[in-house]
Amino acid sequence: MLAALAAAGLVGVNTPLAVAATPTFQHFQGSFTEVDTQTCGFPITIHQNFTSDVQFFYDPQGNLSHSLAHIQLRGTDSANGVSLPDTADFTHTFNFTTGINGDLGVTTHVIIPDGGTVLIDAGRVLSDEQGNLLFVAGNHQVISGDVAAYCAALAG
Protein backbone atom coordinates (compact mmCIF):
# COMPACT_ATOMS: atom_id res chain seq x y z
CA MET A 1 0.00 0.00 0.00
CA LEU A 2 2.81 2.42 0.93
CA ALA A 3 4.54 1.66 -2.38
CA ALA A 4 1.38 2.52 -4.27
CA LEU A 5 1.02 5.84 -2.42
CA ALA A 6 4.68 6.66 -3.01
CA ALA A 7 4.28 5.85 -6.69
CA ALA A 8 1.30 8.18 -6.85
CA GLY A 9 3.40 10.95 -5.30
CA LEU A 10 1.39 11.20 -2.11
CA VAL A 11 4.09 10.09 0.35
CA GLY A 12 7.39 11.75 1.12
CA VAL A 13 6.61 15.06 -0.56
CA ASN A 14 7.38 18.05 1.62
CA THR A 15 6.79 20.73 -1.01
CA PRO A 16 4.72 23.57 0.43
CA LEU A 17 1.55 24.41 -1.46
CA ALA A 18 1.15 27.89 -2.86
CA VAL A 19 -1.58 29.44 -0.76
CA ALA A 20 -3.20 32.78 -1.48
CA ALA A 21 -3.22 35.43 1.21
CA THR A 22 -6.37 35.74 3.32
CA PRO A 23 -9.01 37.95 1.67
CA THR A 24 -9.78 41.31 3.24
CA PHE A 25 -13.21 42.86 3.67
CA GLN A 26 -14.44 46.45 3.62
CA HIS A 27 -17.87 48.00 4.05
CA PHE A 28 -18.65 51.32 2.37
CA GLN A 29 -21.76 53.45 2.56
CA GLY A 30 -22.66 56.94 1.53
CA SER A 31 -24.55 58.91 -1.05
CA PHE A 32 -23.94 60.79 -4.25
CA THR A 33 -25.77 63.12 -6.59
CA GLU A 34 -25.08 63.54 -10.28
CA VAL A 35 -26.81 65.26 -13.17
CA ASP A 36 -27.39 63.31 -16.39
CA THR A 37 -27.82 65.62 -19.39
CA GLN A 38 -27.33 62.95 -22.08
CA THR A 39 -30.06 60.31 -21.69
CA CYS A 40 -33.22 62.36 -22.34
CA GLY A 41 -31.98 65.71 -23.62
CA PHE A 42 -32.94 67.47 -20.37
CA PRO A 43 -31.15 67.39 -17.01
CA ILE A 44 -32.02 64.50 -14.70
CA THR A 45 -30.79 64.73 -11.12
CA ILE A 46 -29.88 61.30 -9.82
CA HIS A 47 -29.50 60.97 -6.06
CA GLN A 48 -28.47 57.62 -4.58
CA ASN A 49 -27.72 56.25 -1.14
CA PHE A 50 -25.50 53.19 -1.33
CA THR A 51 -23.96 50.37 0.64
CA SER A 52 -21.20 48.15 -0.64
CA ASP A 53 -19.62 45.11 0.97
CA VAL A 54 -16.34 44.30 -0.78
CA GLN A 55 -13.99 41.34 -0.50
CA PHE A 56 -10.47 41.73 -1.89
CA PHE A 57 -8.60 38.59 -2.93
CA TYR A 58 -4.83 38.13 -3.25
CA ASP A 59 -2.47 35.76 -5.05
CA PRO A 60 0.15 33.67 -3.20
CA GLN A 61 2.64 36.57 -3.41
CA GLY A 62 0.17 38.91 -1.69
CA ASN A 63 -0.71 40.89 -4.82
CA LEU A 64 -4.30 42.01 -5.24
CA SER A 65 -5.92 39.69 -7.81
CA HIS A 66 -9.65 40.46 -7.82
CA SER A 67 -12.53 41.96 -5.87
CA LEU A 68 -16.14 40.99 -5.32
CA ALA A 69 -18.62 43.66 -4.20
CA HIS A 70 -22.31 43.44 -3.36
CA ILE A 71 -23.85 46.85 -4.02
CA GLN A 72 -27.26 48.22 -3.05
CA LEU A 73 -28.51 51.59 -4.29
CA ARG A 74 -31.69 53.37 -3.20
CA GLY A 75 -32.58 56.79 -4.54
CA THR A 76 -34.50 58.97 -6.96
CA ASP A 77 -34.25 60.25 -10.51
CA SER A 78 -35.79 63.74 -10.75
CA ALA A 79 -36.58 66.13 -13.59
CA ASN A 80 -39.27 68.65 -14.45
CA GLY A 81 -40.91 68.36 -11.02
CA VAL A 82 -41.17 64.55 -11.23
CA SER A 83 -39.25 62.17 -8.93
CA LEU A 84 -39.13 58.44 -9.57
CA PRO A 85 -37.67 55.75 -7.27
CA ASP A 86 -34.48 54.14 -8.58
CA THR A 87 -33.04 50.99 -6.99
CA ALA A 88 -30.27 48.51 -7.72
CA ASP A 89 -28.99 45.27 -6.18
CA PHE A 90 -26.05 43.66 -7.92
CA THR A 91 -22.66 42.05 -7.60
CA HIS A 92 -19.68 43.80 -9.17
CA THR A 93 -16.41 42.00 -9.85
CA PHE A 94 -13.07 43.37 -10.98
CA ASN A 95 -10.04 41.35 -12.05
CA PHE A 96 -6.89 43.38 -11.33
CA THR A 97 -4.84 41.19 -13.67
CA THR A 98 -7.04 41.34 -16.78
CA GLY A 99 -8.90 44.60 -16.11
CA ILE A 100 -12.28 42.92 -16.68
CA ASN A 101 -15.30 44.42 -14.88
CA GLY A 102 -18.41 42.34 -14.31
CA ASP A 103 -21.89 43.19 -13.09
CA LEU A 104 -24.53 40.59 -12.27
CA GLY A 105 -28.02 41.49 -11.06
CA VAL A 106 -30.22 44.57 -11.28
CA THR A 107 -28.03 47.65 -11.88
CA THR A 108 -30.96 50.02 -12.56
CA HIS A 109 -34.68 49.76 -11.82
CA VAL A 110 -36.84 52.87 -12.12
CA ILE A 111 -40.58 52.65 -11.51
CA ILE A 112 -43.51 55.04 -11.81
CA PRO A 113 -45.94 55.65 -8.92
CA ASP A 114 -48.41 52.93 -10.02
CA GLY A 115 -45.57 50.41 -9.87
CA GLY A 116 -44.82 50.05 -13.58
CA THR A 117 -41.20 49.75 -14.65
CA VAL A 118 -39.97 52.50 -17.00
CA LEU A 119 -36.28 51.58 -17.01
CA ILE A 120 -34.41 48.41 -16.09
CA ASP A 121 -30.94 47.02 -16.56
CA ALA A 122 -30.80 43.45 -15.29
CA GLY A 123 -28.61 40.49 -16.15
CA ARG A 124 -24.87 40.18 -16.72
CA VAL A 125 -22.41 42.59 -18.31
CA LEU A 126 -18.66 42.24 -18.79
CA SER A 127 -16.50 45.16 -19.90
CA ASP A 128 -12.86 46.11 -20.14
CA GLU A 129 -11.20 48.96 -18.24
CA GLN A 130 -12.10 51.42 -21.00
CA GLY A 131 -15.81 50.52 -20.73
CA ASN A 132 -15.93 48.52 -23.97
CA LEU A 133 -18.63 45.85 -23.73
CA LEU A 134 -17.34 42.28 -23.94
CA PHE A 135 -20.52 40.37 -23.04
CA VAL A 136 -24.14 41.35 -22.39
CA ALA A 137 -27.01 39.07 -21.34
CA GLY A 138 -30.41 40.06 -19.97
CA ASN A 139 -32.62 43.13 -20.28
CA HIS A 140 -30.46 46.25 -20.55
CA GLN A 141 -32.55 49.25 -21.62
CA VAL A 142 -29.82 51.76 -20.76
CA ILE A 143 -27.20 49.91 -22.82
CA SER A 144 -29.58 49.39 -25.76
CA GLY A 145 -30.84 52.99 -25.66
CA ASP A 146 -34.46 51.97 -24.99
CA VAL A 147 -35.16 54.98 -22.76
CA ALA A 148 -38.34 56.45 -24.32
CA ALA A 149 -40.67 55.40 -21.45
CA TYR A 150 -38.16 56.67 -18.87
CA CYS A 151 -37.82 60.06 -20.56
CA ALA A 152 -41.60 60.36 -21.02
CA ALA A 153 -42.17 59.64 -17.32
CA LEU A 154 -39.71 62.39 -16.34
CA ALA A 155 -40.86 64.91 -18.95
CA GLY A 156 -43.56 66.15 -16.59
C-alpha positions as CSV (number, residue, x, y, z in Angstrom):
1,M,0.0,0.0,0.0
2,L,2.8,2.4,0.9
3,A,4.5,1.7,-2.4
4,A,1.4,2.5,-4.3
5,L,1.0,5.8,-2.4
6,A,4.7,6.7,-3.0
7,A,4.3,5.9,-6.7
8,A,1.3,8.2,-6.9
9,G,3.4,11.0,-5.3
10,L,1.4,11.2,-2.1
11,V,4.1,10.1,0.4
12,G,7.4,11.7,1.1
13,V,6.6,15.1,-0.6
14,N,7.4,18.1,1.6
15,T,6.8,20.7,-1.0
16,P,4.7,23.6,0.4
17,L,1.5,24.4,-1.5
18,A,1.2,27.9,-2.9
19,V,-1.6,29.4,-0.8
20,A,-3.2,32.8,-1.5
21,A,-3.2,35.4,1.2
22,T,-6.4,35.7,3.3
23,P,-9.0,37.9,1.7
24,T,-9.8,41.3,3.2
25,F,-13.2,42.9,3.7
26,Q,-14.4,46.5,3.6
27,H,-17.9,48.0,4.1
28,F,-18.6,51.3,2.4
29,Q,-21.8,53.5,2.6
30,G,-22.7,56.9,1.5
31,S,-24.6,58.9,-1.0
32,F,-23.9,60.8,-4.3
33,T,-25.8,63.1,-6.6
34,E,-25.1,63.5,-10.3
35,V,-26.8,65.3,-13.2
36,D,-27.4,63.3,-16.4
37,T,-27.8,65.6,-19.4
38,Q,-27.3,62.9,-22.1
39,T,-30.1,60.3,-21.7
40,C,-33.2,62.4,-22.3
41,G,-32.0,65.7,-23.6
42,F,-32.9,67.5,-20.4
43,P,-31.1,67.4,-17.0
44,I,-32.0,64.5,-14.7
45,T,-30.8,64.7,-11.1
46,I,-29.9,61.3,-9.8
47,H,-29.5,61.0,-6.1
48,Q,-28.5,57.6,-4.6
49,N,-27.7,56.2,-1.1
50,F,-25.5,53.2,-1.3
51,T,-24.0,50.4,0.6
52,S,-21.2,48.1,-0.6
53,D,-19.6,45.1,1.0
54,V,-16.3,44.3,-0.8
55,Q,-14.0,41.3,-0.5
56,F,-10.5,41.7,-1.9
57,F,-8.6,38.6,-2.9
58,Y,-4.8,38.1,-3.2
59,D,-2.5,35.8,-5.1
60,P,0.1,33.7,-3.2
61,Q,2.6,36.6,-3.4
62,G,0.2,38.9,-1.7
63,N,-0.7,40.9,-4.8
64,L,-4.3,42.0,-5.2
65,S,-5.9,39.7,-7.8
66,H,-9.7,40.5,-7.8
67,S,-12.5,42.0,-5.9
68,L,-16.1,41.0,-5.3
69,A,-18.6,43.7,-4.2
70,H,-22.3,43.4,-3.4
71,I,-23.8,46.9,-4.0
72,Q,-27.3,48.2,-3.0
73,L,-28.5,51.6,-4.3
74,R,-31.7,53.4,-3.2
75,G,-32.6,56.8,-4.5
76,T,-34.5,59.0,-7.0
77,D,-34.2,60.2,-10.5
78,S,-35.8,63.7,-10.7
79,A,-36.6,66.1,-13.6
80,N,-39.3,68.7,-14.5
81,G,-40.9,68.4,-11.0
82,V,-41.2,64.5,-11.2
83,S,-39.2,62.2,-8.9
84,L,-39.1,58.4,-9.6
85,P,-37.7,55.8,-7.3
86,D,-34.5,54.1,-8.6
87,T,-33.0,51.0,-7.0
88,A,-30.3,48.5,-7.7
89,D,-29.0,45.3,-6.2
90,F,-26.1,43.7,-7.9
91,T,-22.7,42.0,-7.6
92,H,-19.7,43.8,-9.2
93,T,-16.4,42.0,-9.8
94,F,-13.1,43.4,-11.0
95,N,-10.0,41.4,-12.1
96,F,-6.9,43.4,-11.3
97,T,-4.8,41.2,-13.7
98,T,-7.0,41.3,-16.8
99,G,-8.9,44.6,-16.1
100,I,-12.3,42.9,-16.7
101,N,-15.3,44.4,-14.9
102,G,-18.4,42.3,-14.3
103,D,-21.9,43.2,-13.1
104,L,-24.5,40.6,-12.3
105,G,-28.0,41.5,-11.1
106,V,-30.2,44.6,-11.3
107,T,-28.0,47.6,-11.9
108,T,-31.0,50.0,-12.6
109,H,-34.7,49.8,-11.8
110,V,-36.8,52.9,-12.1
111,I,-40.6,52.6,-11.5
112,I,-43.5,55.0,-11.8
113,P,-45.9,55.6,-8.9
114,D,-48.4,52.9,-10.0
115,G,-45.6,50.4,-9.9
116,G,-44.8,50.1,-13.6
117,T,-41.2,49.7,-14.6
118,V,-40.0,52.5,-17.0
119,L,-36.3,51.6,-17.0
120,I,-34.4,48.4,-16.1
121,D,-30.9,47.0,-16.6
122,A,-30.8,43.5,-15.3
123,G,-28.6,40.5,-16.1
124,R,-24.9,40.2,-16.7
125,V,-22.4,42.6,-18.3
126,L,-18.7,42.2,-18.8
127,S,-16.5,45.2,-19.9
128,D,-12.9,46.1,-20.1
129,E,-11.2,49.0,-18.2
130,Q,-12.1,51.4,-21.0
131,G,-15.8,50.5,-20.7
132,N,-15.9,48.5,-24.0
133,L,-18.6,45.8,-23.7
134,L,-17.3,42.3,-23.9
135,F,-20.5,40.4,-23.0
136,V,-24.1,41.4,-22.4
137,A,-27.0,39.1,-21.3
138,G,-30.4,40.1,-20.0
139,N,-32.6,43.1,-20.3
140,H,-30.5,46.3,-20.6
141,Q,-32.5,49.3,-21.6
142,V,-29.8,51.8,-20.8
143,I,-27.2,49.9,-22.8
144,S,-29.6,49.4,-25.8
145,G,-30.8,53.0,-25.7
146,D,-34.5,52.0,-25.0
147,V,-35.2,55.0,-22.8
148,A,-38.3,56.5,-24.3
149,A,-40.7,55.4,-21.4
150,Y,-38.2,56.7,-18.9
151,C,-37.8,60.1,-20.6
152,A,-41.6,60.4,-21.0
153,A,-42.2,59.6,-17.3
154,L,-39.7,62.4,-16.3
155,A,-40.9,64.9,-19.0
156,G,-43.6,66.2,-16.6
